[in-house]
Amino acid sequence: MISGVEPKLLEAGAKLVIEHAVPKLTDYGKMLWSGKMFLILGPARSGKSNFLNFLEYLVLEPEKSTPVTVNVVKGANKTLKIGPDKSLTLRVRKPRDVPGQTPIHEIEHVKHYNPHCIVIVLDTTRFFGVGDSENALIWLEQFCSLLDIALKNNRKIAKKLKSMIVVMNKWDKIAEVAKNKQDEMEYRQLYEIEVRNVLDKTLGNELYSKTGANNVEVVPCALVSHTQFGDSLARQLIQSTALSLSRH
């Protein structure tokens, strides 16, 4: 844990500053030994590639039709300096964006890459009112059930995986129907409760359990530009991820 960083970053009204650090010769060794490998998972068309692009460039693109990701896409190593005084460092080592597949296929990527952090990107517009095959919460439940088995049966995965972030993406579309800020915050609570109910039901291990460990963050996000949030939620997502990994 980095002393003094978290309260400063979470201070109300503080501007969230994130920038790419210019690589130095010593950074290559630090990346090798302390870089965190990210695996980006989730149903198809949920916004996974947008998250990888934001890690790469700290820029969001407008909402548009994009090609379906059909292969694992590997991003470049990145060192991010976070916070008003840039005191929190996040070294992202070759993040992988996995094509949207059924959970039984995506869990195989966890076994293969053995990540430090799993980022699950879900489409919040598919939480309710859609068929089971498109329902993001059902996808999450199936994936977490398989992850729980993997963590209990594979000590290598359990030892390496330190953090999981559930991204409630396309939050701008949910916020649009809110009457005011308070109304939107209530929506956030309700949607997070739905996600937590899935986690409580399916996970009972060193990473997360209903009455024990809680190394899973649930974060609303809008991973496209030209929304009412700008890039603020995307930056908060990076901050939450960095803080969750700094605790280990």
N, C-alpha and C positions, 0 to 999 in steps of 0.2 A: 504494500500500500504506500502511495506517495503522500507523505505527511503534508497537510495543509492545502492540498490541491482541490479536493472535492468540495469543501465549503465555498472556496473562492469561485469555482466554476459554476456552482449552483446558485450563487448569490442572485437574488431577484433583480432583474433589470440589467444584469451584466451582459455586455455584448460578447457573443460567442465568436472567438477568433480561431480559425483553423488555417494553417498554411502548410504547403509542402516544404520540407527542409532540403537545402542544397546538400547533396551527398558529399561526404568527406571520405578519405581513405579508410579511416577507422570505422566508418559506418557499415562497411561491407562485413566486417567481422561481427559487429553488433547485430546486424540483420540475420546472419547465419545462426547465432547463438540465442538471440532473444526475440527475433522476429516472430510474429504470430501468424499462423496459417489460417486463412479464412475460407470457409466453404459456404457458398451462397445457394440455398435450396428454396424450393417452393413450387406450387402448381404453375402450369404454363400461363403466360401472359399476366403474371402478377407484378412484374416490374423488377425482376432480379438483375437484368442487364443494366437497368438505370442505376441501381445501387453500385454496381461495379464501376460504371462510368463516373459516378460521383467520387468514388475513392480515387480514381485515376486523375481526374481533372478538377474536382471541386466545382463542377459546373453542371447545371441541370438543363436538359433540352425540353422544348415544347412537346406536349402530348401529340403523338403521331403514330401512324401504322409503322411497325418495324418487322423485319424478318424474324421468323421463329428461330430461336437458338437450337441447333441440332447437335452440337458438339460441346464438350467442356471447353470454356474459354478461360485462359489463364491471363490474369493481369500482371502488371509489372510490380516489383518491390517498391513500396512507398513508405517514407517516414513523414508522419504528420506531427506538427507542433500545435498543441491545443491549449486554449485559455488566454486570458488577457496578457499574462506574462510568459506565455508559451512554455509553461513549466511541465506540462504533461506530454510525454512522447508516446506515440503509437507507431510501432513498426509493423507494417502489413507485408507479409512475405507471400508473394505469388498467390493472390486470392483467386479462387476458382468459382466461376459462374456455371452452374450445372443446368442443362436443359430441363424444362418442366416435365416431370414424369410422375408416374404413380409412386407412392411411398416405398413400395417393395423394391423398386429400382433405385430410388434415391438413397436408401440406406446403404446400398452397396458402395456408393461414393464415400460415405462416412468411413466405412471399413477400409477402403482403399487409400484415402488421403490422410486419415487420422488427424483431423484438424484441432487447433486450439480453440477455435470459435466457430459456431454454426450460426449463420444468419438466415432465418426463414422469412421470406417475403410473402405476405398474404394479401389478397385483394379484398378489402373490407366490403366492397359492394357485392361480394359473393358469400357473405356470412349467412344471410337470410334470403328466403324467397327464391332459391334456385334448386335445381335437382341435386341429388346426392353426388353425382359424378362431377359436378361443378362446385360443390360446397367447400369453401376453404377451411371451415372448422372440422369437417369430416376428414379432409386431407390431413390436417394437423393431428387429429386424434389417431389416425392410422400410422402416421409417421412416428409420433411420439411413443406409441406402443412398441414399434419395432426398435426405436432407439433405446428404450428401457431394457429390452432384451439384450441388445448389443452391449450396453454399459455394464450389465450384470454378468455377462458371459465373456467379455473380452477386456481383460485388465489393461491392455495397452491403450485401448480407446478411452477407458474411464480415467486413466492417469493423465492423458494428454488434454482431453476436452475440459476446458475451464469455464466456458461461457457460452450461452445461447441467447440470441436476440430474436424475438418474434416481432416482425415489422408489420404493423397494421397499415399497409400502403393504400394509396388513393383516398387518404383521409379528407382531402379537399372536397370530395364528392359527398361525404357524410356531413361535413361541416356546413355545406351549402344549405342544408335543410334545417339547420339549427336557427332558432329565433334570435339568439344573442350568445355572448361568450359563455355565460353561465350554463346555458342550454347545451352548448358544445362540450363543455367540461363534463356534464352529466352523461352525454353520449360516450365520451372517452371512458368513463368509469364503467358504463354498461358493457361496452365492447371488450374492455380489458377483463371484466369479470367472466365473460364468455370464454376468452382464451385461457384464463387461469383455471376455470372449471375443467377444461380439457387437460391442462397440465396436471392438476390435482388427481384427475381420474386415471391418467396413463403413466405418470412418472413417479418412481419411488426408489431413488438411488442417490449417489453422492453428489450429483449435479443438481437435482431438484427432487423435493418430496413435499407433500402437503404440510407436514408438521416439522420439517427439518430444513435441509439445505435449500437455498433459493438463489441459484446462479443463472436465472433466466429473466431477462428484461423484456417488457412488453411496451413497444414504442409506436405511437401513431406517426405517420410520415406521408409526405407528398413528394414523390420522386420525379416530378416534372416541373418545368418552369411555368410562369404566368398563372400561378394560383394565388389565393389570398395570403398564403404563408411564405411566398418567395422561396428561399432556400433555408429558412430558419429551422424547419422540422428535420430536414436532411442533415444539417449541422448538429442539431441536438442528438440525432441518431448516432453520428460519429462520436460525439462526446460520451453518450451512454455506453457505447461499445468500448471506448478507451478506458472509462472508469471501471467497467465491469472486469476488464482484463488486468487493470492495475492492482486489483485487490488480491491477486494470486502471485 
